[in-house]
Amino acid sequence: MERILILDFGSQYTMLIARRIREMNVYCDIVPFNKIPAITPEIKGVILSGSPASVRGENAPQPDLGGVPATLPLLGICYGAQWLAWSKGGDVSASGTREYGRAILSIKDAGDPLLKDIPAESQVWMSHGDTINSLPEGYKVIASTSTVENAAFRVVGKQIWGIQFHAEVHHSEFGKQMLRNFVLGICGCEGSWTPANFIESTVASLKEQLGRDKVVLGLSGGVDSSVAALLLHRAIGPRLHCIFVDSGLLRKDEFTSVLASYKGMGLNVKGVEASARFLGDLAGVVEPEAKRKVIGRDFVEVFNAEAEKIEDVRWLAQGTIYPDVIESSAVPGASATIKSHHNVGGLPKDMKLKIVEPLRLLFKDEVRRVGKALGLDPDILGRHPFPGPGLGIRVLGEVTPEKVAILQEADAIFIGSLKRWNLYDEIWQAGTILLPVKSVGVMGDERTYEYTIALRAVTSVDGMTADWVRLPYDFLAEVSDRIIREVKGVNRVVYDICSKPPATIEWE
Ligand code: XMP
């Protein structure tokens, strides 16, 4: 499989470079700058990322490109470009003014293949403290801005380019075109990394890897575990044993409807009703992290007990995706890229299961594209993210069966209305929160003293930052009205208007 190698020097934008390349249907890998793999013929080009470091710093990341053939195309971005210049004797120093934000790029060599189809002047995004004051001999400026003479350069007679701006960010108007020029033009990639090809090759390799072995997988109702299940099902059919646990903390009717949908897709799935156990163990537990621990432990124990019933099972499948497996770069101040958010934690005791992770190579949007190509139920495909501990962290404070039931009803009205008003798909995540306070109201002639429901709806790209959704007033009025009228135990509804940061998406 053709691929581009991205050497990570710790920039916050490294992942974005990878996303842009994947959008061209070209596979790419991100590796730390000091762990360059053997260069095989499938690697068609190398990109050197940006970095929070300075090439002049004592601990500046220094890649060893000795194993990279001289003919392989290289593109340095920001720090990568500065390093390419500095390591050959160019002068890199602190720019008087830190160059940050929009700038206008003027082309000096319209014939350069990196600049094909880019207008003579276009906006780019700068973000660097150092600047390249002079280029080494044999380097040629191909584009400049009013303050940065050496904004883009090429090494004459070689397949090496450098750009000091960030072509990968949205604010660089023709940045995508520039990356296309490099990846599809200069490196000659064909763009064959499509969902159909991914499915075909993954199914073939799963067949080979797993043979006649049995695999167990925990389904959550979310996109990742569902797509992992469909891929494995294509490869090994009923030898994939899926387990779907009802913790009692799912949304209203979710257990039955999602289970029916899994069965309809032909999966060999067992639903395990364990809500009494989870709710029993949560009695008296108030603190959010303590609740998470109880739910996580119960989940592992219920899952393990079921998995142990499957004779001769050899493998545990997980829905791990690419952002979870990228190794973070060893650059001080680098953005942390490792995140391990597996809802299925812990291996079944004494079973010595091997791990299989069919989505390891995919970004979230690619998981969705693959899911669609596999015929995943659109309802599951477009589902908002939902936390592993479920409604357990949306009933604030102690969780009781009564409070969960109230929250499920209110949530069903909110989510159902978002779908009816065609708002659901524009939103990253929405849900309701049951506050542990009662307030006074009046209904008919009677004074009420009941719970408050908070509504939360946010837009986000990755859950790391988020903004509250400007829902229409008429919509909010309808939802509030229905919740108070239809959900017994609630007499007040409020809307959360905080962004993240400083607030988080969940309230606990
Ligand atoms: P916060 O609340 O930190 O949430 O802004 C960011 C994203 O993570 C989800 N989330 C969780 N997911 N287990 C999970 O699997 C958890 O304990 C957990 N806590 C928060 C949250 O729903 C949002 O998508």
Residues whose N, C-alpha, C, O or C-beta is under 5 A from the ligand:
A	BS01	XMP	H341 P385 F386 P387 G388 P389 G463 T504 I505 E506
